[in-house]
Amino acid sequence: MSLSAIELEELLRLALNALRGHAAPAPVAVAVSVAAVAAEPVAAEQTLTEWLVTYRTIIAQRGYNPQTVRNRAASLKHIEEVWGVRPLRAIKPHEIAAKLKLCTPHKAGRILGELRDVFVEAIANGAAETSPAAHVKAPRAPGLRKRLTLDVWQSMLTLAKAGPQRWVAAMLLLALATGQRRADLAKMCFDDVVDGCLRVEQQKKARKPIGARVAIPLTLRLVASGMTLGEVIEHCRTVGAPGPTLLRKVGGGRIEMSSLSARFHEGIVAVLGAGAHKQFEWPSLHEVRSLSARTYIAEGMPPATVQTLLGHKHAEMTALYLDDRGLSAGDWKTVAPHAVDA
């Protein structure tokens, strides 16, 4: 600790007073004590980036599946780019809310969920006392996505058959025939056909050890497409060079999930026109899953069988997919005759 000339002079005076038997004045002692405290080095505030080193170690031990790991890594990358240099304790709720407004509602929800977990772990490990993310509301989408209609799907199929990428038509047929999610469509292989069924182990696990396992008969037929599942799979053999997956590039390689979504969006915009829907209302590839369920119901498949096809544990979830979100609101509903005892 370095002392100024005045402080040295006071210390000498105190020493002389002590030798003469005089008590030391309290104010001077306090002044020297304050000076000593002020001279002590102050620890720097931990930044969010520094805490994320520990946080990534924590979530790596949770046993997430590979896709969840990739999704969370993408969220953490965004979080670090936006708030990484900020001291962890200095981040305020209004800052988070302002940045989330720049994201799509879906992305904002993922980022906010990740931020909340970041601060929960920070509090548990003594790196923070409060969570600013806990006081932020997730931005809501302006409206639900519109449902895909069978007429639009058929127009997209016609357009895709005339297009340069032959796998796009196969994707539309396979999605309608199986009712499966994008991730499951992308990984379906010819080797998944066993004992007359296409076996699908869904990638979405919903906190279970494994995803739902569904065996779909190759004889399953949709009148809407005029094809059985077996015929759709045979059609998939023609879309490109031989390869393990049903959906393949012309050279036989796997197709990224993002490409499936991009080509679907291009197709529906080409059919409906760019101004048909608002930004967040465009039906996505996932909407073919709902269309598949609704089409099978319309063709007489029991709701319990549709639930099995979609891999749902609860009928309430299947009911959400069967909701056409107003498409049939203007239709007349016929009341079935009911015999009344005399």
NORHU-V11230 format. One record per pair of residues at least 12 apart in sequence whose C-alpha atoms are under 7 Angstrom apart, sorted by the first residue. I is the first residue (numbers start at 1). GAP is how many residues later the second one is. If there is no record, write none. Layout:
BEGIN
i gap
I GAP
I GAP
END
This chain:
BEGIN
i gap
1 38
45 42
46 41
46 42
47 37
47 38
47 39
47 40
47 41
48 35
48 36
48 37
48 38
48 39
48 40
49 31
49 35
49 36
55 63
75 35
75 36
75 39
88 40
89 39
91 41
92 40
93 39
93 40
93 42
93 43
97 39
101 38
105 34
105 35
105 36
108 30
108 31
109 29
112 21
112 26
115 18
116 17
116 18
119 12
141 139
143 138
144 137
145 135
145 136
145 137
145 138
146 135
146 136
146 137
147 136
147 140
147 177
147 178
148 135
148 139
148 140
148 143
149 142
155 116
156 111
156 112
156 115
157 12
157 15
166 73
167 72
167 80
167 81
170 65
170 66
171 76
173 59
174 58
175 113
175 114
176 112
176 113
176 116
177 45
177 52
177 115
179 109
179 110
179 113
179 114
179 130
179 131
180 109
180 130
181 105
181 108
182 75
182 104
183 20
183 74
184 18
184 19
186 61
186 69
186 71
187 58
188 57
188 58
189 55
189 56
189 57
190 54
190 55
190 56
196 21
196 22
197 18
197 19
197 20
197 21
198 17
198 18
198 19
198 20
199 15
199 16
199 17
200 13
200 14
200 15
201 12
201 13
212 99
214 95
214 97
218 12
233 13
240 12
261 24
264 21
265 19
290 31
290 32
293 13
293 28
293 29
294 28
END
